Amino acid sequence: MDLKRIISLVIIILISQLLGCTNSRSNENKAIATSFIKAWSSHNAEKLASLFSDDCLYEEVPSGRKFTNKQDIENYLKATLSGVPNSVFEIVSITGSDSTAVVEWIWKGTNTVGWPSLKIPATNKDFEVRGVSVMTIENNLIKKNSDYWDWNTFLTGIGIAKN
């Protein structure tokens, strides 16, 4: 899904909510998105994986990495947070519809460990990265999630790249 389609989807969801076109399914999907961010913030890999369907796709758009099963999603959360053990995620906003949820979030932490597999050393720098997760939800499970955030903002924040 390209950026224009994501923006269009977000606008449609926002307009429908402003017009009062909400229902229980959209509220359920917003609750799933909230649980998704809470799992990241509490470092609960099992909880995160439990939110996904068996035939899921988790896409980290900035890196191009994709995960297609619950065990890989658990491993992804653990590997990502291993470099920043004090990671927290804050919810900025959430919108939902009958089959989607979009959550804007802020990831904060200190790069105290780094990611040797990515050749990113520990820098002991605090950082803050804004992002958006776009979810397709079926039968109260996330079928597809795409995370969008700026890789260069992240590298600058942890002290690897310069502005």
C-alpha positions in Angstrom: 0.0 0.0 0.0 1.5 3.3 -1.0 1.6 6.4 1.1 -1.2 8.1 -0.9 -3.5 5.2 -0.2 -2.7 5.2 3.5 -3.4 8.9 3.8 -6.7 8.4 1.9 -7.6 5.6 4.2 -6.8 7.6 7.3 -8.9 10.6 6.0 -11.8 8.3 5.2 -11.7 6.8 8.7 -11.4 10.2 10.3 -14.3 11.7 8.3 -16.5 8.7 9.2 -15.7 9.1 12.9 -16.4 12.8 12.8 -19.8 12.2 11.2 -20.6 9.6 13.9 -20.4 6.6 11.7 -18.9 4.3 14.3 -20.0 0.9 15.4 -18.9 -1.8 17.7 -16.5 -3.4 15.2 -14.6 -0.2 14.8 -14.3 0.1 18.6 -13.2 -3.5 18.8 -10.5 -2.8 16.2 -9.3 0.2 18.0 -9.1 -1.9 21.2 -6.9 -4.4 19.2 -4.7 -1.6 18.1 -4.4 -0.4 21.7 -3.4 -3.9 22.8 -0.8 -4.0 20.0 0.9 -0.9 21.3 0.6 -2.0 24.9 2.3 -5.3 24.0 5.2 -3.4 22.4 5.5 -1.1 25.3 5.4 -3.9 27.9 7.9 -6.0 25.8 5.3 -8.8 25.7 6.2 -10.8 22.6 3.7 -13.5 23.3 0.8 -11.0 23.7 1.8 -9.3 20.5 1.9 -12.5 18.5 -1.5 -13.6 20.0 -3.1 -10.6 18.3 -2.3 -11.9 14.8 -4.0 -14.5 12.7 -2.2 -17.7 11.7 -1.9 -16.4 8.1 -0.6 -13.0 9.0 1.8 -10.5 7.5 3.8 -8.1 9.6 5.7 -5.6 7.5 8.3 -3.2 8.7 8.3 -0.9 5.7 11.5 1.2 6.4 13.7 -1.9 6.5 11.7 -4.0 4.1 11.5 -6.9 6.6 8.4 -9.1 6.6 7.2 -11.7 9.1 4.6 -14.2 8.2 4.1 -16.3 11.4 3.6 -15.7 15.1 7.0 -17.0 16.1 8.8 -14.7 13.7 6.7 -11.8 15.1 7.7 -12.7 18.7 11.4 -12.9 17.6 11.1 -9.6 15.8 9.8 -7.8 18.9 12.5 -9.4 21.1 15.3 -8.5 18.7 14.0 -4.9 18.2 13.7 -4.2 21.9 17.0 -5.9 22.8 18.9 -2.9 21.5 16.8 -0.5 23.6 15.7 -2.3 26.8 14.0 0.7 28.2 11.7 1.1 25.1 8.3 2.6 25.6 5.6 3.3 23.0 3.0 6.0 23.5 -0.2 6.2 21.6 -0.8 9.5 19.9 -4.1 8.6 18.1 -6.1 5.6 17.0 -8.8 5.3 14.4 -10.8 2.2 13.4 -13.3 1.0 10.9 -15.1 -2.3 10.3 -11.9 -4.0 9.0 -9.0 -1.7 9.8 -7.2 0.2 12.6 -4.6 2.9 12.3 -2.5 3.9 15.3 -0.1 6.7 15.4 2.6 6.2 18.0 5.9 7.5 19.4 8.8 5.1 20.3 11.2 6.4 22.9 14.2 4.8 24.5 18.0 4.8 24.9 20.2 2.8 22.6 22.2 1.1 25.4 22.9 -2.2 23.6 22.7 -1.7 19.9 22.0 -4.3 17.2 25.2 -6.2 16.3 23.4 -8.2 13.6 22.6 -4.8 11.9 26.0 -3.5 12.6 24.5 -0.8 14.8 26.6 -0.2 18.0 25.3 1.0 21.4 25.5 4.8 21.6 23.8 5.5 24.9 21.7 8.1 23.1 18.1 8.8 23.9 15.8 8.9 20.8 12.2 9.5 19.9 10.6 8.2 16.6 7.1 8.8 15.4 5.4 6.2 13.4 2.1 4.7 12.2 0.8 1.2 12.1 -1.9 0.3 9.6 -3.8 -2.9 10.4 -6.2 -5.1 8.5 -8.3 -7.0 11.0 -10.4 -10.1 10.4 -12.2 -12.1 13.0 -10.7 -9.9 15.8 -7.2 -10.8 14.7 -4.6 -8.7 12.8 -4.3 -10.2 9.4 -1.8 -7.6 8.1 0.2 -4.9 9.9 2.4 -2.4 8.1 4.6 -0.1 10.3 5.7 3.2 8.8 8.4 5.3 10.4 11.5 7.2 9.2 14.7 5.1 9.3 17.0 8.2 9.1 15.2 9.9 12.0 15.8 6.7 14.0 19.5 6.5 13.0 20.0 10.3 13.8 18.2 9.9 17.1 20.5 7.0 18.2 23.6 9.0 17.1 24.6 6.9 14.0 23.6 9.4 11.3 23.8 13.2 11.2 21.0 15.5 10.2 
